[in-house]
Amino acid sequence: MSDTTLIAAGSAKDLPPGARKLVFVPGGESVVLFNLNGQFHALENSCPHAGASMANGVCEGLVLSCPAHGLKFNIQNGQCTASPQLRIRTHEVIVRGDALWVRIEQKSSMPSAHSDRPLSSTTSSLD
């Protein structure tokens, strides 16, 4: 069994710069695919704080804000800008011709998406 799976994510021409798309992964998960100035990025569609959907978060440059609590994450690496223990899983986007593919790694090799720890005091005011 492979450690990774490629998920078809549609056509690059259907995702112009500034657009985003929700891509469903077998098993019930989803990822959000972004085109930021011609660069494609994919993030797990779940905030690590409380599991809120990130698909409707506000995107400013390379930063995506959680629509539930306002936590901000770097779209390129998934790191929370205010709380180093929080990170959203990122996924590689592969462009083959006009086709977009998202490489999904098995979760068993990744830390849990949801943190069991409360937010640090630097981000608790966002609740």
C-alpha angles and dihedrals in degrees: 000000000000122000090221138044129202114222120198108237102181133250126335090221089060091058107059122187111292093025130116134198135196112230120194120220123206108263096046101283126122138200130205115231118204133191106207110180092326095315116113121218132177128201132180108261094235130086109231091222100063107343098259116164111261094198092094097041120126113258119208113175106307094342125095119194121211108243092218104052106001097246109160125224132189106242093211098056105010094237118150108238094217105032119043094198091063122079135157116223112253125205132206115251115212122200115203110177102311095332122106121211129182118212109218118196120211109265091227088076093046130070118256114284094226120061117225089203123088119246116277118255090259091068104029091093088066092068 
